[in-house]
């Protein structure tokens, strides 16, 4: 009887893990599909502005080698317990699309603020 209970518990855990993984992957795919073109355009504009600023070679994002979804921006200096900080949502909640350029450059597109930044 104990073995049956353990097997049922493992099956329930596997079901929950599978549902969570499928939900996260489909959400990421939907966000990437919805914001892909906007992210590429914003990254191209930001890259062109950086070229005018004097950087020697600008990365191109017209045909990206990859796009991934990331939640939160680790470069924002906010601690987990500092929930009253204005930047807390940007650090831990905002979705970002990371666009990898065809020549190795990377661009971070903030979906919430519709802003791009060359990383």
C-alpha positions in Angstrom: 0.0 0.0 0.0 2.9 2.3 0.8 4.4 1.7 -2.6 1.1 2.6 -4.4 0.9 5.9 -2.4 4.5 6.7 -3.4 3.9 5.9 -7.1 0.8 8.1 -7.1 2.6 11.0 -5.5 5.4 10.7 -8.1 2.9 10.6 -10.9 1.1 13.7 -9.5 4.5 15.5 -9.2 5.4 14.6 -12.8 2.0 15.8 -14.0 2.4 19.2 -12.3 5.9 19.6 -13.5 4.9 18.8 -17.1 2.0 21.2 -17.0 4.2 24.0 -15.7 6.9 23.4 -18.3 4.4 23.3 -21.1 2.7 26.5 -19.8 6.0 28.4 -19.6 7.2 27.3 -23.0 3.9 28.2 -24.8 3.8 31.5 -23.0 7.4 32.2 -24.1 6.6 31.2 -27.7 3.5 33.4 -27.8 5.4 36.5 -26.4 8.3 35.9 -28.9 5.9 35.6 -31.8 3.9 38.7 -30.8 6.9 41.0 -30.1 9.6 39.6 -32.5 9.2 42.3 -35.2 9.0 45.2 -32.7 12.1 44.0 -30.9 14.1 43.6 -34.2 13.1 47.1 -35.3 13.9 48.7 -31.9 17.3 46.9 -31.8 18.1 48.1 -35.3 17.2 51.7 -34.4 19.3 51.5 -31.2 22.2 50.0 -33.1 22.0 52.8 -35.7 22.0 55.5 -33.0 25.1 53.8 -31.5 26.8 53.9 -34.9 26.2 57.7 -35.0 27.6 58.0 -31.5 31.0 56.9 -32.7 31.2 53.1 -32.1 33.3 51.5 -34.8 31.1 48.6 -35.9 27.5 48.2 -35.2 25.8 44.8 -34.9 23.0 44.0 -37.2 19.7 42.5 -36.0 17.7 42.3 -39.3 18.2 38.5 -39.4 18.8 37.5 -35.8 20.5 34.2 -35.0 18.2 33.7 -32.0 15.6 35.3 -29.7 14.9 34.2 -26.1 12.5 35.4 -23.4 13.9 36.4 -20.0 12.0 37.6 -17.0 13.7 40.4 -15.1 17.0 42.3 -15.7 19.8 41.1 -13.6 21.9 44.3 -14.2 19.4 46.5 -12.2 20.8 47.0 -8.7 17.8 46.0 -6.6 17.5 43.4 -3.8 14.7 40.9 -3.6 13.5 42.3 -0.2 13.5 46.0 -1.5 9.9 45.8 -2.8 9.3 49.5 -2.3 12.1 50.4 -4.8 10.8 52.0 -8.0 13.0 49.6 -10.1 11.9 46.4 -8.4 9.4 45.5 -11.2 12.1 46.1 -13.8 14.5 43.8 -12.0 12.2 40.9 -11.2 8.9 41.1 -13.2 9.4 42.8 -16.6 9.7 40.5 -19.7 12.6 41.0 -22.0 13.4 39.6 -25.4 17.1 39.0 -25.9 17.9 39.3 -29.6 21.2 37.7 -30.8 22.5 39.5 -33.9 23.9 37.7 -36.9 27.4 39.0 -36.1 27.4 38.2 -32.4 25.9 41.4 -30.9 23.1 41.1 -28.4 20.2 43.4 -27.8 17.7 43.5 -24.8 14.2 44.6 -25.7 12.0 45.6 -22.8 8.4 44.5 -23.8 6.7 46.7 -21.1 8.6 49.9 -21.8 9.1 49.2 -25.6 12.8 50.1 -25.3 15.9 48.4 -26.7 19.4 48.4 -25.3 22.6 46.9 -26.8 24.1 44.5 -24.3 
